[in-house]
Amino acid sequence: MQWLSSEREKRSVVPPSFWYFSIGGALMLLVYAIYKRDIVFTFGQSSGLFIYVRNLQLIRNANQRLARQTTSEKSETISIAVAPSAATTDRLRKAA
């Protein structure tokens, strides 16, 4: 359910630390499954790893989107402060 919710919202709904611990646990179980030579156990653990890594990718993508938005908002503020629009320039001339 958590995976489907995250996919629907295009972001992870659980903190990143949870996914790192999940990857660590899944890797330990995967090593054990390989040691036991149990193909079903091995397949089950590898599919879980896919979900954990995917959630970390969703978190990274959301952070990158937020960083781009913040950067573009800052550049818009700077460009407005440095270069006023023609309408603003006209208003300033009329006021003077």
N, C-alpha and C positions, 0 to 999 in steps of 0.2 A: 504494500500500500504506500509506503513512504516513497519508493522509487517512482510510482505512478504519479503521486502528488508533486514530486520534484520535477518530473518531466512536464506535467501540465502547466506548472508555474514557470518553467524554464529557469529555475533556480533551486538550490538545495534548501530544504527546510530544516536542516539539522546543522549544528556547528561543525566547522572543519575538523576539529580535534577528534570528534566521534569517528569520522571517516578514516583518519590516520590510524587510530587504535583498531578499527575494524579491519583495515588492510593488514596490520601487523598480526592480528589474531588469525585472519584467513590464511596468511602465508604460513604461519606455524601449523595450522591444520592441513594445509595443502602438502607441506613437507611430510607430515605424518601419513597422509593418505597415499602419497607416492611410496613412502617406506613400506606401508602395508600392501602396496600393489592392488589397491581397490579402485577400479576404474570409475565406479559410480560416485564414491566419496571424492575422488580427484576431480571429476567433472563438476560436482556440486560446489566445491570450494573455488574452482576457477571461475565459475559463473558469478559467484558472489564478488570476487575481485573486480570483475567488469563493472558491476553496479557501484561499488565503492569508488573506483577511479572515475567513473562517469559523474558522480556527485561532486567530486573535487573539481572536475572540469567545469561543471555548471557554476560552482562558486567562483572559480577563476574568471570565467566569462562575465559574470555579473559584476565582479570587482573592476574588470577592464572597462566595461560599459560605463560604470559610475565614474571612473577616472577620466574617460573621454568627455563625459558630460560636464564634469567639474572644470576640465581644461578649457572646453569651448565656452562655458559661461564666464570664466576668467578672461579669456581673450576678447569676448564681446564687451565686457565691462571696460577693459583697457582701450579697445578701439573706440568706444563711445566717448571715453574721457579724453582721448588724444585727438580724435577727428570728429567733431560734431557734424550732424547732418546739415544739408543745405537749408532746410526749414529753420533749424536752430540758429544758424548763422544769420539768416534774414531777420529773425525775431530780435537777435542781439543788435543788429544794425539799426532797426527801427526804434529800439529802446534807447539807443545812444543818441 
